[in-house]
C-alpha cells in the first residue's frame, strides 16, 4: 500500500532537482528546435546539406540522417508557412469522425497486411521446459466480395530449441540453462518469415488494375534493430539478418513495407543537427541524450501532417546491414493530437519511386479505421496473436495431457501452483 503522506514528502524533498531538470531540458529542446526550423535558410538544396554531413562509411562518425529528394520538395514551400520546420501539411481537414471515415474510403481496393507476435517463455517451475511462440496475421483486401483473412502461425519449442547459445548468456546463479533470448528471437524470426512469404504471395496475386502502392505491409516495430547490438552472438547476427531479409523482400517484390513505431526515441535528426552545428563558426548545440526526434515536432503538426523522408544514417547496427546500410528511410506522422508524432520506417525505394505519398495515405486511413491513433491492421494482428493468462493455463493443461499420454510425468512446484491460484 502506498503511503500518500510520505510520498508527497519524498517528492517535495526532490523539488529542486526536478525543477532544474525541467529548465535545462526546455532550453536544450528550444535550441534544437531553432536549429531545425532554420535549416531552410542555411541549406538551399539537399545536395548542399549533404556536403556538410560526414561521409558515409564504417568507422566514421554517423551523420544521423541524410536528405532525400523530399528535402528539396519541402524547401519550395518552406517560407510560405508560419512554421518553418520541415513538414508536409495534410491537405484534408475533418470536422468530425464521419468525414474522416468517408475520406478513409480511399483505401478501397488496396490490400493491407500486418503481423504481430506473442510468446510464452519457459516456466522454470515446470519439470519439462517448453515455450510457445505465436504470430497473428491479418490480411484485408478492402474490397467487396473479397473477405479478410485472420490466421495464426504457432510453434512449440522443445527443450533443445531453447537452450542457451551464447557464452555467458545466463546471469542466473542457479545455472538454469534455458534461454528467454531464444524464445524472443524465434518469435521475431517467425514474424519476419511470415511477412516475407506473404509479400511474395501478394506480389504474385497482384491484379493488373491494382494501384502501384498496393499491397501495403505493416511491421510493428523498427526496421533498424539497434537493440541487437546489446545482445551476444549469435542473437545479434540473427536479428540483423531478419531485418535485412524484410528489406530484401520488399525491394524484390515491390511491396511497400512500413515499420510503425508509435513511441519512438530515435535521435537521427538530433544527431544530424548536432553534426551540422559543429561546422558553424560558433556552435550552439550541446550533446544530449534527453531529447529525441519526435519531440522536435511535438505541438507543431496537425493531424495527418508528416515530415519529409530522410535516410537513416546513424551507423551502429546499420554498419552490419551490408548494401542496405543507407537504404532505410523514415519520416514522422502526426497520428494523435496530444502526443509526439509516430515514426514510420520504410525501404528507400518507396521514396525513389514516388510512392510515399499514397502509401502514407494508406497509413492515415488505417489509423482512422483503428480509431485510437494506431493502424487498424496492426491492432487486429495483435488481437489475433495475443496469448492471455487463460491461454497460458490451457496450454499447460494440454501439454500435461500430451506428456502423460507419452508415458512421462509433468509437474509444477508447489510454490508456482500457489502463486498461480492467488494471481
N, C-alpha and C positions, 0 to 999 in steps of 0.2 A: 504494500500500500504506500502510495506517495504522500509524504508529509508536506502539505501545502505551505505552511509557515516556514519550515526550514528551507524549502525550495526557493521561496521568494527572497529569503535572507542570503542564500548562496548566490542567486542571480545578482542581487544588489551589490554583493562584495566584488563582483567582476564587471561592474558597470563601466568603469574607465577603460578596461580592455576592449569591451565591445564597442564603445564609442570611438576609440582610436582606430579599431579595425574598420568600422564603417566610414570614417573620414578618409583614411588613406585609400580604401577601396574605391570610393566615389571619385577621388582625384585621379587615380590611375585609369579608371574606366573613361572618365571625361577626356583624358589625354589621348587614349587610343581611339575614341570616337572622333575626336577632332582630326586625327591623322587619317582615318578612313574617309571622312567627309570632305577632305581637301585633296584627295587623290586626283580628282579631275583637273585641278589647277596645275599639278606638278608633272603629270604624265598624260600627254595628249594622244597616246596610242598604246595598244597592248605591246607593240614592239619596243617602245621607249621604256615602258615599265619593265619588260623582260630584261632589257640591257642593264638595269640597276639591281637585278637579283643575282645571287650566287649561281654559277653554272651548275647544272645537274651532274651528279656523279657520286659513286660510292666513296665515302670517307670525307666528302666536302660538307661544309655547313649547310643544313637544309634551308631551302627558300620558304618553306611553309606552304605557299600556294603560288601558282603561276597563272597568268591570264589566258583566257581563250578568246575566240573571236567575239564572244558576247561582251567582253570589256569594251571593245570599240563601238559596239552597238549601243551600249549604255552611255558612252561619252557623248553621243549625238544629242541626247536629251538631258544630260546631267545638269545643265544650267537652267532648265525650264521648270524645275521643281523647287519648292521651298526647302525640301530636304535634299541635300546634295550627296548623300551616301549612295553607293551602288545598289540600285533597286530597279526592278521592272514592276510597274504597277499592274495589278489585275484589273482589267477594264470593267468587269461586271461588278455591280453593287446590288445587293439584295435587301428588300425592305422586310422580308420575313423568310422563314424556313421553306415555305411553299414555293416561293420564287427560286430559292436556291435549288430545291429538288427538281424544279422544271428545267433549270439550266443544266443540271447534272445528267439529264437525259442525253447529253452529247456523248455519253459513254455507250449508248446503244450500238450493238454490233461489234463492240470491242471486247475481246476476251481478257479477263484479268485472272491471275493465278497467284496464290500465296501458300506458303507452307510455314508451319511452326512446330516446335517440338517440346516434349516434356520427358521426364525420366524418373525412375525410382533407383536411388543409389543402393548398393548392397547394405543389408541390415546386419550389422556386426553381431547383434544378439541372436541371430538365427544360426542354426547348426550347419547349414549349407549356404554359402554366399551365392547370391543371384541378383541380377539387376535387370531393369527393363527400360527400353527407350521406345518412344512412340512419336511419330511425325504425322501431323494432321495436314490434309491437302484440301484446298478449296479452289475449284475452277468455275468461273462464272462467264458464260458467253454473252450475257446481256442481250439476248435475242429471243423473241417469242418463238416457241416451238423447239428450242434447244435448252434442255434442262441443265441446271448446275450440277456439279459433282462434289460430294464430300466423301473423303475416304481417309484411311489411316494406313501407315506402314509401321509395323511393330516388330521389334526384335527382343528376344530374351537372351541375356548374356550369361553364359555359364562361367563357373569359377576360373577356368584357364583363360577366359577372354577378358577378365577384369583384374588380372594380376598386374602389379606394378611393373613398369618397363624401365623407368629412369633410375639411374643410380642416385641414391639418397633422396628419392621422392618422398618417402614416408617420414612424417615427423611424429608418428605415433610411438611412444616409448614401449608399448606392448608388442610392437612389431607386426601389427595387423597388415597382411601383405596385399590386400585388395584395394584397388585404386578408384577413387571418385573421378580422377582425371580421365581415366579410361572411359568411364561411362559418359562424361560430358563430351569427350572427343567423338565417341561413336554417335551420339545424338547429332552433333554438328555435321559429321560426315553423312549421316542419313538424310539430313535436311538438304545438303548440297547435292547428293546423289539424286534425290527426288526432284529437285529443281532442274538439274541438268537433263535428266531423262524427259521431264515434262517439256522443257524448252525444245528439245529435239522433236518430240511428238507433235507439239503445237505448230512448229515450223513446217512439218510435213503435211499437217492438216489445214494449213493456212489457205483460205479461199482466195480466188483471183480478185474478188471485189473487196477484200478486206483492206482496211487502211494500212499504210506502211508502218504505223506505230502500234499495230496490234499483232500479237497479244502483248500485254504488259505484265511482267512478273515481279512480284514483291518478295524481298528478303527482309525479315525482321531483324535488322542489326546492320553493323558496319561491314563494308567490303574491305576495309583496311583493318586487319586483325592485329592491331598493336598489342593487345593483351597477350598475344602468343609469345612476345619477347620475354615475358616474365616466366615462361614455362620451360621446364627442362626438355632436352632432346629425348625421344623423338616427337614429343607432342607439338613442339614449336613448328617443326617442319611439316607436320601433317595438317595443322590448321592453315598454314600458308598455302600448301598445295591445294587444299579445299577451296580457299578464296580465289586462287588463280584459275581453278577449273571453272568456277562460275563465270569469271570474266571471259574465258576462252569460249564457253558455250554460248554466251550472249552474243559475242562477236561473230562466231562461226555461223550461228543460225539466224542472226539478225533479229533477235528477240530482245526488246528493251527490258533492262533489269534495273530495278530500283531498290537500293538498300535504304531502308527507312529507319531513322534514329529519332525517336520522339524527344528525348532529352539528351542533347549532345554536349560533351565537354571538350570537343576538338578545339585545337588552338592554331589551325593552319593560317588563318588570316592574321591572327595576333603575331605569329612568327614572321609573316611576310612584312607587316607594318614595322616591326622592330628591325628587320634586316634593312628595309628602306631608310629608316630613321638614322641608322648608324652611318649611312652615306652622306648625311647632311652635315654642313659646317658646324652646327650646334645641335647635336642630338638632344631630344627632349624625352623620349620614352625610356622607361626602366623595364628591365626584365621582370616579369611577374608570372606566377602560376595561379593567381587568384581570379583571372579574367579569362573567359573562353569566348569563342567566336560569336555564338548566338546572342550573347549579351550586348554586342555592338549594335545590333538592330532592334533590341527589345524596346517597344514603345514607338518605334519609327515606322513600322509596317502596318498596313491594314490587312484584313483577312484576304488570303489569296495572293498577296504580293510575294514576289520571290527575288532573290539576289541573282546577279549574273553568274553563270557557271565558271568555276575556276578549276584548275588542275591541282590535285592533292600532291604536294611535293615535300612532305615532311621528313623524308628519309626514313630512319629507323627500320621498321619492318618492311617498308617498301623497297629497301635495298635488296631484299630477297625475292622480289616479285619478277625478276628477270625482265623480259621485254615489256611487262605490264607495269613497270616501275612508276611511270608517269602517264598511265592510261586510265586512271580513275579520276573522274570529275565530281564536283559537288556543288550544291547551292543550298540556300536556306529558304524555307517556305513557311509563311505565317499561317498556322492552322487553328490557333486558339488565341483570341484577342488579348487575354491577360497573362500570357506566358511567352517566353522567348520562342523564336521560330524553330521548327523541326529541321533537321538536316537530311537532305537527300543525297545519296551517292549513286553513281551510275558510270558505266563504261564510257570512255571519251568518244567513241564512235557515234553515240547518240547526238552529241553536240555537233560533231563534224558533219553529220548528215542532216542537220537541221530538224531533228525530231523532238528536241527537248520541250518546246512549247506545247505541242499536242500531248506528249507524254505527261507533262505536268498537269494539263487539264484532266487527264485520267486520274491522277493522284487527287486533285481537288474534288472531282466527282465522287471518288471512293470515300473521301473524308466527309463529304456531305451525307452520303448514304450511311456512314457509321454514326453520325450524329454526336459524337463525343470528341471530335478533333483527332480521330485516328482512322486510318483506312479500313473500310468495312471488310475487305478481303483478308487482311491480317487478323482482325478481330475474330472472324469466323474460323480461320485456320487454327487460331489459339484455342477457341472453344471446342473444336474437334479434337485437338491434341491433348488437352489438359488431363492430368491424372489426379483425381481427388483423393482425399483421405479414405473415402469409402472404396474407391477403386483399389487403393493400396491393400486394404483389408481383404477385398475379394481376390486380388492377385495372390496373396499369400495363402488364402484358403484353397484356391485352385492348385497352387504349387504344392502345398502339403498333400493334397489328394493325389496329385500326379506322382510325387516322390514315393508315397506309401504304396501306390499301385505297382511301383517298380521293386517293391520289397525292401525299401530303405526307410530310415527314420528321419523325421524333420521336426526339430523342436526349437522353442524360444526360451530365453532366460525368464525366470520369474519376474525380475525387475522390469524387463521390457513389456511383459504382459500387463503388469500393474500400471505402468505409465500409459499404455495404450487404452486401458479402461478408463483412467482418470481424464484423459485428454480427448 
